[in-house]
Amino acid sequence: MMEVLIADDESDLLDQYKFALEAKGHDVTVCKDGEQCIKVYRIESEQRPEDISETPFDAVVLDYQMPQKNGIEVAKEILATNPRQRIIFASGYIQETFLDSIKQLGQITEIMQKPFSLQALIDTIEDKEIYSQLEKLNVDVAAIKELNPSHAQIKAYFDVLCRLQKGRTF
């Protein structure tokens, strides 16, 4: 069983995600905007041990565009609380999301291109290998220390992300 936090402003999608993941035995918490997601994350974090390696959720799935706070803003706050939290963006704008994750978060996050199948969501969340491989890749990204990585660097990292995610969602 995995614990998953999902934030998306589309209620129908939230219901579908929750139902599909719970049918697989996962514990799912849903939020309808970025502000609510941050509140839920903080409450769950406070109830956990002080060990920074312990994250309150196995994965946090964030819609890229939401009211109150967008996915990048939410991810910034979550990663400030726990830099080891696994973040997965759900976005119709994968290149923009990818660039923002590098420039604003200083790391590469997982991205699922909307629309995606419920099975793709389940497979991505259950595939913990993706996150462990991204952790290794993010050491390299941090070493770049550039605010504006070159197009070639971004394309190379994007290609690696596509391979890691096994072509499931884009």
C-alpha positions in Angstrom: 0.0 0.0 0.0 1.2 3.5 -0.9 0.0 6.8 0.5 -0.7 9.3 -2.3 -1.6 13.0 -2.2 -3.3 14.4 -5.3 -4.1 18.0 -6.1 -6.2 18.9 -9.1 -9.0 21.4 -9.6 -11.0 19.1 -11.8 -13.3 17.2 -9.4 -14.2 14.5 -11.9 -10.5 13.6 -12.5 -9.9 13.6 -8.7 -12.7 11.2 -8.2 -11.4 8.9 -11.0 -7.8 9.0 -9.7 -8.9 8.3 -6.1 -11.2 5.4 -7.1 -8.6 3.8 -9.4 -5.8 4.0 -6.8 -7.9 2.9 -3.9 -9.1 -0.1 -6.0 -5.4 -1.1 -6.0 -5.2 -0.8 -2.2 -3.6 2.6 -2.0 -4.5 5.3 0.6 -5.4 8.5 -1.4 -5.9 12.0 -0.1 -7.3 14.5 -2.6 -7.2 18.3 -2.7 -9.0 20.7 -5.1 -6.4 23.5 -5.1 -2.8 24.2 -4.3 -3.4 26.0 -1.1 -5.4 23.1 0.4 -2.7 20.7 -0.8 0.0 22.6 1.1 -2.2 22.6 4.3 -2.8 18.8 4.1 0.9 18.2 3.4 2.0 20.3 6.5 -0.5 18.6 8.7 0.7 15.1 7.6 4.4 16.2 7.9 3.8 17.3 11.5 2.4 13.9 12.4 5.5 12.1 11.2 8.8 11.5 12.9 11.5 14.2 12.7 13.5 12.0 10.3 13.8 14.1 7.1 14.2 10.9 5.0 10.6 10.0 6.0 8.1 11.6 3.7 4.4 11.8 4.6 3.4 10.5 1.2 4.9 8.0 -1.2 4.0 10.3 -4.0 2.4 13.8 -4.5 0.6 14.2 -7.8 0.1 17.9 -8.7 -1.9 19.5 -11.5 0.4 22.0 -13.1 -2.3 24.7 -13.4 -4.6 25.1 -10.3 -6.3 28.0 -8.5 -4.8 29.5 -5.4 -1.3 28.2 -6.1 -0.1 26.4 -9.2 1.7 23.0 -9.1 5.2 24.6 -9.2 4.4 26.8 -6.2 3.0 23.9 -4.3 6.1 21.7 -5.2 8.4 24.5 -4.0 6.8 24.6 -0.6 6.6 20.8 -0.3 10.3 20.4 -1.3 11.3 23.2 1.1 9.7 21.1 3.9 11.0 17.8 2.6 13.4 17.8 -0.3 13.1 14.0 -0.7 9.4 14.1 -1.4 8.5 12.4 -4.7 6.6 14.9 -6.9 4.7 13.9 -10.1 3.2 16.7 -12.3 0.0 16.1 -14.3 0.1 18.6 -17.1 -1.0 19.3 -20.6 2.1 21.4 -21.0 4.9 19.0 -20.5 7.8 21.1 -21.9 6.8 24.2 -19.9 6.4 22.0 -16.8 9.7 20.4 -17.4 11.5 23.7 -17.8 9.9 25.1 -14.7 10.9 22.1 -12.7 14.5 22.6 -13.6 14.5 26.4 -13.4 12.3 27.0 -10.4 12.7 23.8 -8.4 16.3 23.1 -9.4 15.5 19.5 -10.2 13.7 17.2 -12.6 10.4 15.9 -11.5 8.2 13.2 -13.0 5.6 14.5 -15.5 2.5 12.8 -16.8 1.0 14.4 -19.9 -2.8 15.0 -19.6 -4.9 13.3 -20.6 -3.5 10.0 -19.4 -5.1 6.6 -18.6 -5.8 5.6 -15.1 -3.6 2.6 -15.6 -0.7 4.9 -16.6 -1.2 6.8 -13.3 -1.2 3.6 -11.3 1.9 2.2 -13.1 3.8 5.4 -12.7 3.0 5.8 -9.0 3.8 2.1 -8.3 7.1 2.3 -10.2 9.5 3.5 -7.4 12.5 2.9 -9.7 11.7 6.0 -11.6 12.2 8.2 -8.6 15.4 6.5 -7.5 16.8 7.0 -11.0 15.7 10.7 -11.0 17.5 11.2 -7.6 20.8 10.2 -9.3 20.0 12.4 -12.4 19.2 15.4 -10.1 22.7 15.3 -8.7 23.9 16.1 -12.2 21.2 18.8 -12.7 22.3 20.5 -9.4 25.9 20.5 -10.6 24.9 22.6 -13.6 24.1 25.6 -11.3 22.7 27.6 -14.2 19.6 29.7 -14.1 19.2 29.2 -17.9 20.4 25.8 -19.0 21.0 25.5 -22.7 18.4 24.0 -25.0 20.7 21.0 -25.6 21.0 20.4 -21.9 17.3 20.6 -21.4 16.6 18.3 -24.3 19.1 15.7 -23.0 17.5 15.7 -19.6 14.0 15.5 -21.1 15.1 12.5 -23.2 16.4 10.8 -20.1 13.1 11.5 -18.3 11.1 10.0 -21.2 13.3 6.8 -21.0 12.9 6.6 -17.2 9.1 6.9 -17.4 9.1 4.1 -20.0 7.1 6.2 -22.5 3.9 5.8 -20.4 2.6 9.3 -20.7 4.3 11.3 -23.4 
